[in-house]
Each structure stands twice: as structure tokens, then as C-alpha cells.
Amino acid sequence: MADNPVLDAIRERRSIRRYTGEPLTRDEVIAILDAGRWAPSGLNNQPWRFLVIGPDDKRKTGLAECTKYAHIVRECDTLVLVFLKRDKMYHQMKDHQGVGACLQNMLLAAHSLGLGGVWLGEIINQEAQVLDVLGLSGEEYELQVALAFGRHDQRGASSRLELKDILIEDY
């Protein structure tokens, strides 16, 4: 389908890991968060919760120590940590799937604004350390991901398998 801005954005979005250092505006960050807010969720329970870590937030240093991608955490302008609020969950798999949709919405929103972003999933391996740095309770929140955003200082590159190679049956 030609000239479809949504399909174009899906095909053009790339993971961006290097940033210029030029700050994001509050409106840009709010637009990204708002896109995440509009993701679908089972029973419309919206169990995700966002924590925004800006460039001057002292917790950023501690968070960098929680991942092998510390350089991205240090260099991005804004880090958005996404959690599931445990008492808002109703079905573990559906809630995790909803968070995936939420993340994709935020990454597509950043792309549509001319910004770069990347999904840092590895940080969940250090969930207890992250929660400690942030002063949050693991009984209340389940860490899902950190999203790094900034003004891109690189062009992303990626490839995908052909559709025929991922179809279980020919369509």
C-alpha cells in the first residue's frame, strides 16, 4: 500500500543508540508517553506505569550501572522506564503483550517526531538493582524495559526475513 504514513513509519523506524546531546522538549517527551498510553491492553486495564529520567536526574548514573548498555543510558537525553503495576494486572501474558504494544507505540511516536529511540530489554536482568536505585518496591512494580530517547546521531540499519520465510502456511 503506497503512501500510508503508519505503514511507512513501521518500516522506517530503527533502533538508534547514539545521540547528539541536544535536549528533547517536554512536549516531545509527553507526546511519546501519550502514544504509549493509547496502546491496547486486555480488558483495557492499562497496567503500565512510566518513570521518566531526564538528563539531569542523578539516578541516571545508578541506572547506567544496571546494564551492559551503560553508554546508551549515559548518552541519551531521556530514559523512560516502563513497569507493570502488579495490582493492575489481570493476566500475566496479556499484560506483557500489552506492554509490548505500548513500547512499540512510544518508539513509533519518537520516530514520527524525528527522534531516535531504542528498547533496552537487558536491564530487566538487574531488576532488583534498578528498583533499589529508583527506590521502588518490587511488590508493587515489575520492571519491563528502559527506552532511551534522544536526537539521533546515527542512521539505523536493519533487515527482515522475507514474509514467505515466516509464514507457517502459504497465504
GROMACS elastic network, one bead per residue, 0.5 to 0.9 nm:
[ bonds ]
;  ai    aj funct       b0    kb
    1     4     6  0.65592   500
    1     7     6  0.81449   500
    2     5     6  0.89654   500
    2     7     6  0.88872   500
    2     8     6  0.86521   500
    3     7     6  0.83873   500
    3     8     6  0.74704   500
    4     7     6  0.54846   500
    4     8     6  0.59916   500
    4     9     6  0.86024   500
    5     9     6  0.60224   500
    5    10     6  0.86082   500
    6     9     6  0.51691   500
    6    10     6  0.63043   500
    6    11     6  0.87705   500
    6   108     6  0.88631   500
    7    10     6  0.51108   500
    7    11     6  0.63123   500
    7    12     6  0.86047   500
    8    11     6  0.51973   500
    8    12     6  0.59751   500
    8    13     6  0.84727   500
    9    12     6  0.50415   500
    9    13     6  0.57661   500
    9   108     6  0.66860   500
    9   111     6  0.72383   500
    9   112     6  0.69387   500
   10    13     6  0.57175   500
   10    14     6  0.89324   500
   10   108     6  0.69944   500
   11    14     6  0.84166   500
   12   111     6  0.83652   500
   13   107     6  0.77996   500
   13   108     6  0.66881   500
   13   111     6  0.59881   500
   13   112     6  0.85658   500
   13   116     6  0.86869   500
   13   156     6  0.80770   500
   14   107     6  0.88346   500
   14   111     6  0.81251   500
   14   116     6  0.78946   500
   14   117     6  0.78825   500
   14   118     6  0.79570   500
   14   155     6  0.79948   500
   14   156     6  0.50791   500
   14   157     6  0.65274   500
   14   158     6  0.70485   500
   15   107     6  0.86114   500
   15   116     6  0.71371   500
   15   117     6  0.58716   500
   15   119     6  0.73413   500
   15   155     6  0.89124   500
   15   156     6  0.60093   500
   15   157     6  0.79890   500
   15   158     6  0.85967   500
   16    19     6  0.77944   500
   16   115     6  0.87889   500
   16   116     6  0.51131   500
   16   117     6  0.51723   500
   16   118     6  0.54726   500
   16   148     6  0.86390   500
   16   149     6  0.82356   500
   16   150     6  0.85993   500
   16   152     6  0.64563   500
   16   153     6  0.80478   500
   16   154     6  0.68213   500
   16   155     6  0.72151   500
   16   156     6  0.58214   500
   17    71     6  0.89083   500
   17    72     6  0.60747   500
   17    75     6  0.86625   500
   17    76     6  0.80154   500
   17   116     6  0.76779   500
   17   117     6  0.70634   500
   17   118     6  0.63195   500
   17   148     6  0.79858   500
   17   149     6  0.86333   500
   17   150     6  0.89068   500
   17   152     6  0.77807   500
   17   153     6  0.82308   500
   17   154     6  0.76991   500
   17   156     6  0.84394   500
   18    72     6  0.70467   500
   18    75     6  0.72236   500
   18    76     6  0.74195   500
   18   116     6  0.82357   500
   18   150     6  0.81307   500
   18   151     6  0.83375   500
   18   152     6  0.60635   500
   18   153     6  0.52326   500
   18   154     6  0.60396   500
   19    22     6  0.79163   500
   19    72     6  0.85787   500
   19    75     6  0.65403   500
   19    76     6  0.60253   500
   19    77     6  0.77700   500
   19   116     6  0.75385   500
   19   149     6  0.81562   500
   19   150     6  0.55516   500
   19   151     6  0.52942   500
   19   154     6  0.73916   500
   20    23     6  0.85496   500
   20    75     6  0.84060   500
   20    76     6  0.84421   500
   20    77     6  0.88614   500
   20   150     6  0.73621   500
   20   151     6  0.56866   500
   20   152     6  0.61085   500
   20   153     6  0.51819   500
   20   154     6  0.89275   500
   21    75     6  0.70600   500
   21    76     6  0.71557   500
   21    77     6  0.65132   500
   21   150     6  0.72838   500
   21   151     6  0.70698   500
   21   152     6  0.88619   500
   21   153     6  0.87875   500
   22    77     6  0.75728   500
   22   150     6  0.75735   500
   22   151     6  0.64399   500
   23    55     6  0.79771   500
   23    77     6  0.59452   500
   23    78     6  0.83938   500
   23   150     6  0.71565   500
   23   151     6  0.75146   500
   24    27     6  0.82495   500
   24    28     6  0.63626   500
   24    29     6  0.69769   500
   24    77     6  0.67026   500
   24    78     6  0.75693   500
   24   115     6  0.86674   500
   24   149     6  0.84116   500
   24   150     6  0.65097   500
   24   151     6  0.72810   500
   25    28     6  0.51980   500
   25    29     6  0.65351   500
   25    30     6  0.87043   500
   26    29     6  0.51897   500
   26    30     6  0.61046   500
   26    31     6  0.85560   500
   27    30     6  0.50605   500
   27    31     6  0.60628   500
   27    32     6  0.86753   500
   28    31     6  0.51124   500
   28    32     6  0.63777   500
   28    33     6  0.87821   500
   28   110     6  0.79095   500
   28   113     6  0.74355   500
   28   115     6  0.89270   500
   29    32     6  0.51434   500
   29    33     6  0.62682   500
   29    34     6  0.85397   500
   29    52     6  0.87383   500
   29    78     6  0.79836   500
   29   110     6  0.84550   500
   29   149     6  0.87426   500
   30    33     6  0.50669   500
   30    34     6  0.59258   500
   30    35     6  0.85408   500
   31    34     6  0.50479   500
   31    35     6  0.62253   500
   31    36     6  0.87907   500
   31   106     6  0.84743   500
   31   109     6  0.71939   500
   31   110     6  0.82368   500
   31   113     6  0.88510   500
   32    35     6  0.52324   500
   32    36     6  0.65673   500
   32    37     6  0.88474   500
   32   105     6  0.78844   500
   32   106     6  0.50228   500
   32   107     6  0.75976   500
   32   108     6  0.84318   500
   32   109     6  0.54163   500
   32   110     6  0.60056   500
   32   113     6  0.88377   500
   33    36     6  0.51152   500
   33    37     6  0.62802   500
   33    38     6  0.89473   500
   33    50     6  0.77853   500
   33    80     6  0.85594   500
   33   105     6  0.88809   500
   33   106     6  0.64383   500
   33   109     6  0.86981   500
   34    38     6  0.65387   500
   34   106     6  0.79900   500
   34   109     6  0.89725   500
   35    38     6  0.53583   500
   35    39     6  0.70462   500
   35   102     6  0.75467   500
   35   103     6  0.89937   500
   35   105     6  0.54903   500
   35   106     6  0.55107   500
   35   107     6  0.88991   500
   35   108     6  0.84632   500
   35   109     6  0.63210   500
   36    39     6  0.55443   500
   36    48     6  0.89027   500
   36    99     6  0.86166   500
   36   101     6  0.78349   500
   36   103     6  0.63333   500
   36   104     6  0.77637   500
   36   105     6  0.52604   500
   36   106     6  0.50410   500
   36   107     6  0.87095   500
   36   109     6  0.84899   500
   37    40     6  0.85678   500
   37    46     6  0.75980   500
   37    48     6  0.81833   500
   37   102     6  0.68140   500
   37   105     6  0.85380   500
   37   106     6  0.87309   500
   38    46     6  0.87842   500
   38   102     6  0.74054   500
   38   105     6  0.79127   500
   39    46     6  0.81122   500
   39    98     6  0.70064   500
   39    99     6  0.80106   500
   39   100     6  0.88906   500
   39   101     6  0.57096   500
   39   103     6  0.84539   500
   39   104     6  0.86300   500
   39   105     6  0.66249   500
   40    43     6  0.89051   500
   40    44     6  0.66879   500
   40    45     6  0.89610   500
   40    46     6  0.77054   500
   40    98     6  0.60870   500
   40    99     6  0.87499   500
   40   101     6  0.68166   500
   40   102     6  0.74877   500
   41    45     6  0.60448   500
   41    46     6  0.57004   500
   41    47     6  0.78977   500
   41    94     6  0.73436   500
   41    95     6  0.67094   500
   41    97     6  0.78917   500
   41    99     6  0.78827   500
   41   101     6  0.82391   500
   41   102     6  0.86922   500
   42    45     6  0.61540   500
   42    46     6  0.78413   500
   42    90     6  0.81633   500
   42    91     6  0.80537   500
   42    94     6  0.60658   500
   42    95     6  0.67473   500
   42    97     6  0.88756   500
   42    98     6  0.70835   500
   43    46     6  0.82948   500
   43    90     6  0.85240   500
   44    47     6  0.86033   500
   45    48     6  0.88151   500
   45    88     6  0.65828   500
   45    89     6  0.72023   500
   45    90     6  0.78582   500
   45    95     6  0.84756   500
   46    49     6  0.84261   500
   46    84     6  0.89262   500
   46    88     6  0.75232   500
   46    89     6  0.83595   500
   46    95     6  0.82502   500
   46    98     6  0.79069   500
   46    99     6  0.87129   500
   47    83     6  0.81847   500
   47    84     6  0.54279   500
   47    85     6  0.54985   500
   47    86     6  0.75652   500
   47    87     6  0.82074   500
   47    88     6  0.50437   500
   47    89     6  0.57386   500
   47    90     6  0.87357   500
   47    95     6  0.69329   500
   47    98     6  0.83699   500
   47    99     6  0.81451   500
   48    82     6  0.65503   500
   48    83     6  0.55225   500
   48    85     6  0.61162   500
   48    88     6  0.83691   500
   48    89     6  0.89151   500
   48    95     6  0.83899   500
   48    98     6  0.83601   500
   48    99     6  0.65606   500
   48   102     6  0.81543   500
   48   144     6  0.89918   500
   49    81     6  0.82512   500
   49    82     6  0.57792   500
   49    83     6  0.51384   500
   49    84     6  0.60630   500
   49    85     6  0.64427   500
   49   141     6  0.84750   500
   50    80     6  0.64044   500
   50    81     6  0.57137   500
   50    83     6  0.64169   500
   50    84     6  0.89113   500
   51    79     6  0.81930   500
   51    80     6  0.56375   500
   51    81     6  0.51084   500
   51    82     6  0.65832   500
   51    83     6  0.81393   500
   52    78     6  0.69577   500
   52    79     6  0.59062   500
   52    81     6  0.64875   500
   52    82     6  0.89353   500
   53    56     6  0.80855   500
   53    57     6  0.59228   500
   53    58     6  0.87609   500
   53    59     6  0.75060   500
   53    60     6  0.67010   500
   53    77     6  0.86293   500
   53    78     6  0.57754   500
   53    80     6  0.61792   500
   53    81     6  0.77931   500
   54    57     6  0.54139   500
   54    58     6  0.89763   500
   54    60     6  0.79208   500
   54    76     6  0.89730   500
   54    77     6  0.63614   500
   54    79     6  0.64819   500
   54    80     6  0.85894   500
   55    58     6  0.84558   500
   55    60     6  0.76197   500
   55    74     6  0.84764   500
   55    75     6  0.87013   500
   55    76     6  0.76022   500
   55    77     6  0.51409   500
   55    78     6  0.59821   500
   55    79     6  0.82603   500
   56    59     6  0.87227   500
   56    60     6  0.79213   500
   56    77     6  0.89436   500
   57    60     6  0.57800   500
   57    61     6  0.83240   500
   58    61     6  0.61497   500
   58    62     6  0.76555   500
   59    62     6  0.52092   500
   59    63     6  0.62065   500
   59    64     6  0.86747   500
   59   133     6  0.66326   500
   59   134     6  0.69068   500
   60    63     6  0.50272   500
   60    64     6  0.61646   500
   60    65     6  0.88404   500
   60    73     6  0.70285   500
   60    74     6  0.68911   500
   60    79     6  0.81660   500
   61    64     6  0.51626   500
   61    65     6  0.67314   500
   61    70     6  0.86538   500
   61    73     6  0.81425   500
   61    74     6  0.69705   500
   62    65     6  0.52913   500
   62    66     6  0.69200   500
   62   129     6  0.89614   500
   62   130     6  0.80081   500
   62   133     6  0.60423   500
   62   134     6  0.86487   500
   63    66     6  0.51052   500
   63    67     6  0.72797   500
   63    70     6  0.77799   500
   63    73     6  0.73181   500
   63    74     6  0.87705   500
   63   123     6  0.88126   500
   63   129     6  0.84251   500
   63   130     6  0.62946   500
   63   133     6  0.67773   500
   63   134     6  0.83552   500
   64    67     6  0.59082   500
   64    68     6  0.79872   500
   64    69     6  0.72786   500
   64    71     6  0.72643   500
   64    72     6  0.80981   500
   64    73     6  0.54322   500
   64    74     6  0.63224   500
   65    68     6  0.77159   500
   65    69     6  0.88015   500
   65    70     6  0.62680   500
   65   129     6  0.89816   500
   65   130     6  0.89866   500
   66    69     6  0.85129   500
   66    70     6  0.74604   500
   66   123     6  0.63196   500
   66   124     6  0.88746   500
   66   125     6  0.85563   500
   66   126     6  0.59430   500
   66   127     6  0.82796   500
   66   129     6  0.65706   500
   66   130     6  0.63297   500
   66   133     6  0.89588   500
   67    70     6  0.55427   500
   67    73     6  0.84834   500
   67   120     6  0.86401   500
   67   122     6  0.67411   500
   67   123     6  0.51394   500
   67   124     6  0.86152   500
   67   125     6  0.82305   500
   67   126     6  0.73076   500
   68    71     6  0.81564   500
   68   122     6  0.77644   500
   68   123     6  0.79146   500
   69    72     6  0.55692   500
   69    73     6  0.67157   500
   69    74     6  0.89365   500
   69   120     6  0.76808   500
   69   122     6  0.81832   500
   69   123     6  0.82957   500
   70    73     6  0.50759   500
   70    74     6  0.61133   500
   70    75     6  0.85324   500
   71    74     6  0.51180   500
   71    75     6  0.59947   500
   71    76     6  0.84698   500
   72    75     6  0.51311   500
   72    76     6  0.58313   500
   72   118     6  0.89092   500
   72   120     6  0.89285   500
   72   148     6  0.71548   500
   73    76     6  0.56688   500
   73    77     6  0.84594   500
   73    78     6  0.84629   500
   73    79     6  0.70251   500
   73   146     6  0.89076   500
   73   148     6  0.66668   500
   74    77     6  0.82010   500
   75    78     6  0.89871   500
   75   148     6  0.89124   500
   75   150     6  0.84839   500
   76    79     6  0.69348   500
   76   117     6  0.86633   500
   76   148     6  0.57984   500
   76   149     6  0.56948   500
   76   150     6  0.53342   500
   76   151     6  0.83077   500
   77   148     6  0.75199   500
   77   149     6  0.60364   500
   77   151     6  0.79153   500
   78   147     6  0.82625   500
   78   148     6  0.60037   500
   78   149     6  0.52391   500
   78   150     6  0.64721   500
   79   146     6  0.65152   500
   79   147     6  0.56067   500
   79   149     6  0.62326   500
   79   150     6  0.88955   500
   80   145     6  0.83056   500
   80   146     6  0.55931   500
   80   147     6  0.50442   500
   80   148     6  0.64933   500
   80   149     6  0.79753   500
   81   143     6  0.75986   500
   81   144     6  0.76349   500
   81   145     6  0.58912   500
   81   147     6  0.62914   500
   81   148     6  0.87468   500
   82    99     6  0.81079   500
   82   103     6  0.83435   500
   82   142     6  0.86274   500
   82   143     6  0.63579   500
   82   144     6  0.55518   500
   82   145     6  0.54312   500
   82   146     6  0.61955   500
   82   147     6  0.78346   500
   83    86     6  0.88605   500
   83    99     6  0.84828   500
   83   141     6  0.58958   500
   83   142     6  0.52525   500
   83   144     6  0.51829   500
   83   145     6  0.72437   500
   84    87     6  0.87370   500
   84    88     6  0.77524   500
   84    89     6  0.73359   500
   84    95     6  0.78213   500
   84    96     6  0.81187   500
   84    99     6  0.78620   500
   84   140     6  0.84635   500
   84   141     6  0.56473   500
   84   142     6  0.50431   500
   84   143     6  0.65680   500
   84   144     6  0.68630   500
   85    88     6  0.54962   500
   85    89     6  0.67193   500
   85   140     6  0.59619   500
   85   142     6  0.65589   500
   86    89     6  0.53631   500
   86    90     6  0.86359   500
   86   138     6  0.89585   500
   86   139     6  0.73376   500
   86   140     6  0.55204   500
   86   141     6  0.57026   500
   86   142     6  0.67391   500
   87    90     6  0.81013   500
   87   140     6  0.71236   500
   87   141     6  0.86649   500
   89    92     6  0.67990   500
   89    94     6  0.88650   500
   89    95     6  0.63403   500
   90    94     6  0.81175   500
   90    95     6  0.72559   500
   91    94     6  0.54526   500
   91    95     6  0.59070   500
   91    96     6  0.85277   500
   92    95     6  0.52188   500
   92    96     6  0.61641   500
   92    97     6  0.86142   500
   93    96     6  0.51573   500
   93    97     6  0.61490   500
   93    98     6  0.85855   500
   94    98     6  0.61007   500
   94    99     6  0.86814   500
   95    99     6  0.63316   500
   95   100     6  0.87552   500
   96    99     6  0.50992   500
   96   100     6  0.64449   500
   96   101     6  0.89243   500
   96   144     6  0.81659   500
   97   100     6  0.50277   500
   97   101     6  0.65422   500
   97   102     6  0.87333   500
   98   101     6  0.51076   500
   98   102     6  0.62115   500
   98   103     6  0.87037   500
   99   103     6  0.61236   500
   99   104     6  0.85819   500
   99   144     6  0.77367   500
  100   103     6  0.51553   500
  100   104     6  0.62668   500
  100   105     6  0.86511   500
  101   104     6  0.51444   500
  101   105     6  0.61834   500
  101   106     6  0.87328   500
  102   105     6  0.51683   500
  102   106     6  0.63919   500
  102   107     6  0.87924   500
  103   106     6  0.51522   500
  103   107     6  0.62008   500
  103   108     6  0.85621   500
  103   119     6  0.78794   500
  103   145     6  0.85918   500
  103   147     6  0.79695   500
  104   107     6  0.50915   500
  104   108     6  0.60178   500
  104   109     6  0.83949   500
  105   108     6  0.51781   500
  105   109     6  0.60172   500
  105   110     6  0.86540   500
  106   110     6  0.62144   500
  106   111     6  0.86140   500
  106   117     6  0.87654   500
  106   147     6  0.86803   500
  107   110     6  0.51675   500
  107   111     6  0.62549   500
  107   112     6  0.86530   500
  107   116     6  0.80735   500
  107   117     6  0.60792   500
  107   118     6  0.73324   500
  107   119     6  0.81139   500
  107   147     6  0.82204   500
  107   149     6  0.86784   500
  108   112     6  0.60753   500
  108   113     6  0.86312   500
  108   117     6  0.88934   500
  109   112     6  0.50390   500
  109   113     6  0.63233   500
  109   114     6  0.88253   500
  109   115     6  0.85314   500
  110   113     6  0.51402   500
  110   114     6  0.64689   500
  110   116     6  0.62527   500
  110   117     6  0.65964   500
  110   149     6  0.75598   500
  110   150     6  0.87167   500
  111   114     6  0.51173   500
  111   115     6  0.52238   500
  111   116     6  0.61403   500
  111   117     6  0.74996   500
  112   115     6  0.73271   500
  113   116     6  0.88011   500
  114   151     6  0.75856   500
  114   152     6  0.81817   500
  115   149     6  0.70812   500
  115   150     6  0.59403   500
  115   152     6  0.59947   500
  116   148     6  0.81771   500
  116   149     6  0.56371   500
  116   150     6  0.54054   500
  116   151     6  0.56125   500
  116   153     6  0.83246   500
  116   154     6  0.87607   500
  117   147     6  0.67307   500
  117   148     6  0.53619   500
  117   150     6  0.65112   500
  117   151     6  0.84794   500
  117   152     6  0.79480   500
  118   146     6  0.84844   500
  118   147     6  0.56818   500
  118   148     6  0.53759   500
  118   149     6  0.68180   500
  119   122     6  0.89699   500
  119   145     6  0.69651   500
  119   146     6  0.62779   500
  119   148     6  0.67270   500
  120   123     6  0.63552   500
  120   124     6  0.86387   500
  120   145     6  0.59745   500
  120   146     6  0.51395   500
  120   147     6  0.58621   500
  120   148     6  0.73257   500
  121   124     6  0.60994   500
  121   125     6  0.83607   500
  121   144     6  0.72804   500
  121   146     6  0.65538   500
  121   147     6  0.83930   500
  122   125     6  0.58873   500
  122   126     6  0.80951   500
  122   145     6  0.77675   500
  122   146     6  0.87521   500
  123   126     6  0.56146   500
  123   127     6  0.68256   500
  123   130     6  0.79463   500
  123   143     6  0.86457   500
  123   144     6  0.85420   500
  123   145     6  0.67038   500
  123   146     6  0.70766   500
  124   128     6  0.85842   500
  124   130     6  0.81874   500
  124   143     6  0.62102   500
  124   144     6  0.63747   500
  124   145     6  0.64146   500
  124   146     6  0.85044   500
  125   128     6  0.84651   500
  126   129     6  0.53862   500
  126   130     6  0.62283   500
  126   131     6  0.87284   500
  127   130     6  0.50484   500
  127   131     6  0.61017   500
  127   132     6  0.85231   500
  127   138     6  0.83885   500
  127   142     6  0.80071   500
  127   143     6  0.61825   500
  127   144     6  0.87515   500
  128   131     6  0.51935   500
  128   132     6  0.61887   500
  128   133     6  0.87464   500
  128   138     6  0.73101   500
  128   143     6  0.89737   500
  129   132     6  0.50291   500
  129   133     6  0.62386   500
  129   134     6  0.86751   500
  130   133     6  0.51342   500
  130   134     6  0.62493   500
  130   135     6  0.84577   500
  130   136     6  0.84909   500
  130   143     6  0.82499   500
  131   134     6  0.51060   500
  131   135     6  0.57885   500
  131   137     6  0.65125   500
  131   138     6  0.67538   500
  131   141     6  0.85230   500
  131   142     6  0.89770   500
  131   143     6  0.79648   500
  132   136     6  0.64230   500
  132   137     6  0.80174   500
  133   136     6  0.79928   500
  134   137     6  0.89799   500
  136   139     6  0.88020   500
  136   140     6  0.77696   500
  136   141     6  0.72821   500
  137   140     6  0.53027   500
  137   141     6  0.61193   500
  137   142     6  0.86928   500
  138   141     6  0.50817   500
  138   142     6  0.61361   500
  138   143     6  0.82691   500
  139   142     6  0.77763   500
  143   146     6  0.84817   500
  149   152     6  0.84244   500
  150   153     6  0.87577   500
  152   155     6  0.75043   500
  160   163     6  0.84853   500
  161   164     6  0.82037   500
  161   165     6  0.63261   500
  161   166     6  0.71438   500
  162   165     6  0.52851   500
  162   166     6  0.70048   500
  163   166     6  0.54419   500
  163   167     6  0.63413   500
  164   167     6  0.54221   500
  164   168     6  0.84871   500
  164   169     6  0.86585   500
  164   170     6  0.71678   500
  164   171     6  0.86180   500
  165   168     6  0.81534   500
  166   169     6  0.87977   500
  167   170     6  0.63052   500
  167   171     6  0.77173   500
